[in-house]
Amino acid sequence: MSLKTELLQVIAGKNRGLSVTETEKVNILTAVEKLEDHNPNHNPLNCPQLLNGDWRLLYTTSKSILGLDNIPLVHLGEIYQCIRTDATKIYNIAEIIGLPFLDGLVSVSANFETVSPKRVNVKFQRSIVGLQKLLGYLSPKDLIKKMETGKYFPPFDFNFNWGDRILGNNNSLGWLEITYLDETLRIARGNQGNIFILERC
């Protein structure tokens, strides 16, 4: 069994990390570290053709992402991270499944700056929260296309820079390190110590 297959097996059925025990977390981390040691692309940011595109989240340790499943009467649907290397942009999109016609969406976009062959600094720029129907949401690609044209999505479409100026903090800043990358799988680690495992859509 390959290390990649082993990792995919240990995260299977874990609902992105929502259904995982402490023992399973340790086993997953061990499998992640083994695969990271055999990264076929040691300088992933020098491989834009592999990095670019739309990725679906398979597993994460991020409490902020998994916490979206705690909203009453809804549960977490698919989660995507879409990378546009030419524009140095990252789009995080979480689908929220609710009552009929009340499916929601949380989207955060960011600019990134390459600071090493593995790491990018990330500055969050914009967040959109709303009902999929009211936003006219069809797919991640369609939403990103509309965002890139400058379309505004009321009522909850706000700029992180504005919030930082009001609050006097730097919550919009972070970094992401890509520790494994091949044609179909990507592993990344964030500045808060979280792990993200994603597959190409």
Helices and strands as residue ranges (DSSP letters): H 3-11, H 22-36, G 44-46, H 48-51, E 53-60, H 63-66, G 67-70, E 75-84, E 89-97, E 104-114, E 119-131, H 132-135, H 140-148, E 156-159, H 160-167, E 173-181, E 185-190, E 195-200
